[in-house]
Amino acid sequence: MGVAIYLGRRQKGWKQQELAEQCGWKQGSQISKYETGDEWPETSVPKIADGLDTTEERLLANYRHILRLLPEEDEEERDASTFAEDWAPDGGTLADLWQQRESLRREQAALELRRERIEERIEIARMQFVLEQALQTADKDG
């Protein structure tokens, strides 16, 4: 769960203290304990979700998604820094990688739309050619 909290906080551009304040806590040390996996935020999930301006369901869904990304042999949750280092060894964060992935998805969607438009133009040109051939044949026969 710590990784989901970490990524949510980083997405907001906040320090641990800022998230703690959004949750109504005075110190960021509690956020640190959750993010590193030292403590499980069992009863604090609603406060953390509110602090991140999301829902409990979304925060838990993010956590489940992250768990699916972990190698199968590693059943323990990793702390956020280890997770980010493993999945973004070039020094970027996991959030950076997700942003890159989303950017690539948008580019892929744009390319797919462009491909569809080109295929439509090809089909129109083919139909025009067939029609012209039919008209020429009709003129010769007629």
C-alpha positions as semicolon CSV with decimal commas, in nm:
position;residue;x (nm);y (nm);z (nm)
1;M;0,000;0,000;0,000
2;G;0,296;0,225;0,067
3;V;0,385;0,247;-0,301
4;A;0,034;0,360;-0,392
5;I;0,049;0,629;-0,123
6;Y;0,397;0,733;-0,235
7;L;0,293;0,763;-0,600
8;G;-0,023;0,953;-0,514
9;R;0,175;1,196;-0,303
10;R;0,444;1,239;-0,570
11;Q;0,179;1,297;-0,835
12;K;0,056;1,590;-0,627
13;G;0,413;1,715;-0,589
14;W;0,386;1,701;-0,212
15;K;0,632;1,621;0,062
16;Q;0,527;1,371;0,328
17;Q;0,452;1,658;0,564
18;E;0,209;1,812;0,317
19;L;0,014;1,488;0,279
20;A;0,013;1,444;0,656
21;E;-0,140;1,790;0,694
22;Q;-0,404;1,707;0,432
23;C;-0,487;1,399;0,641
24;G;-0,514;1,608;0,959
25;W;-0,188;1,487;1,114
26;K;0,080;1,712;1,255
27;Q;0,387;1,519;1,139
28;G;0,487;1,347;0,817
29;S;0,650;1,058;1,003
30;Q;0,326;0,859;0,985
31;I;0,322;0,890;0,606
32;S;0,684;0,776;0,601
33;K;0,595;0,464;0,801
34;Y;0,315;0,378;0,559
35;E;0,521;0,445;0,247
36;T;0,814;0,235;0,363
37;G;0,590;-0,050;0,473
38;D;0,687;-0,018;0,840
39;E;0,317;0,012;0,923
40;W;0,001;-0,087;0,739
41;P;-0,245;0,205;0,709
42;E;-0,543;-0,017;0,796
43;T;-0,764;0,241;0,962
44;S;-0,605;0,541;0,789
45;V;-0,693;0,455;0,430
46;P;-1,003;0,682;0,430
47;K;-0,801;0,978;0,562
48;I;-0,517;0,917;0,315
49;A;-0,759;0,884;0,024
50;D;-0,928;1,210;0,124
51;G;-0,589;1,373;0,164
52;L;-0,493;1,265;-0,188
53;D;-0,832;1,383;-0,316
54;T;-0,930;1,036;-0,434
55;T;-1,151;0,754;-0,315
56;E;-1,058;0,458;-0,098
57;E;-1,155;0,231;-0,386
58;R;-0,922;0,411;-0,627
59;L;-0,632;0,404;-0,382
60;L;-0,682;0,031;-0,322
61;A;-0,720;-0,032;-0,696
62;N;-0,387;0,145;-0,754
63;Y;-0,232;-0,075;-0,486
64;R;-0,367;-0,393;-0,647
65;H;-0,240;-0,276;-0,986
66;I;0,107;-0,217;-0,842
67;L;0,108;-0,563;-0,684
68;R;0,043;-0,714;-1,026
69;L;0,356;-0,538;-1,154
70;L;0,575;-0,698;-0,887
71;P;0,766;-1,012;-0,982
72;E;0,573;-1,321;-0,873
73;E;0,852;-1,454;-0,654
74;D;0,840;-1,138;-0,442
75;E;0,523;-1,165;-0,236
76;E;0,619;-0,897;0,015
77;E;0,535;-0,537;-0,062
78;R;0,845;-0,333;-0,130
79;D;0,895;0,014;0,001
80;A;0,841;0,290;-0,252
81;S;1,205;0,381;-0,308
82;T;1,314;0,022;-0,376
83;F;1,019;-0,031;-0,607
84;A;1,095;0,283;-0,807
85;E;1,464;0,194;-0,835
86;D;1,387;-0,155;-0,962
87;W;1,135;-0,041;-1,220
88;A;1,307;0,281;-1,321
89;P;1,680;0,204;-1,296
90;D;1,778;0,511;-1,501
91;G;1,698;0,730;-1,202
92;G;1,341;0,815;-1,300
93;T;1,048;0,732;-1,079
94;L;0,772;0,484;-1,144
95;A;0,538;0,779;-1,186
96;D;0,769;0,906;-1,464
97;L;0,747;0,568;-1,635
98;W;0,368;0,569;-1,610
99;Q;0,359;0,918;-1,761
100;Q;0,579;0,796;-2,046
101;R;0,350;0,496;-2,093
102;E;0,042;0,720;-2,110
103;S;0,218;0,950;-2,356
104;L;0,303;0,650;-2,575
105;R;-0,057;0,528;-2,554
106;R;-0,181;0,866;-2,674
107;E;0,072;0,862;-2,959
108;Q;-0,034;0,510;-3,049
109;A;-0,400;0,614;-3,055
110;A;-0,318;0,909;-3,280
111;L;-0,122;0,683;-3,516
112;E;-0,409;0,434;-3,523
113;L;-0,652;0,713;-3,615
114;R;-0,414;0,831;-3,888
115;R;-0,385;0,474;-4,021
116;E;-0,765;0,443;-4,032
117;R;-0,795;0,771;-4,225
118;I;-0,533;0,658;-4,476
119;E;-0,713;0,326;-4,521
120;E;-1,039;0,515;-4,583
121;R;-0,868;0,728;-4,849
122;I;-0,726;0,417;-5,013
123;E;-1,071;0,256;-5,017
124;I;-1,224;0,571;-5,169
125;A;-0,952;0,582;-5,435
126;R;-1,003;0,211;-5,511
127;M;-1,380;0,261;-5,544
128;Q;-1,323;0,560;-5,774
129;F;-1,091;0,350;-5,991
130;V;-1,344;0,065;-6,012
131;L;-1,621;0,313;-6,099
132;E;-1,406;0,476;-6,368
133;Q;-1,325;0,134;-6,515
134;A;-1,693;0,044;-6,516
135;L;-1,783;0,374;-6,688
136;Q;-1,511;0,324;-6,951
137;T;-1,636;-0,027;-7,020
138;A;-1,993;0,102;-7,047
139;D;-1,880;0,375;-7,290
140;K;-1,707;0,114;-7,512
141;D;-2,011;-0,113;-7,507
142;G;-2,256;0,167;-7,549
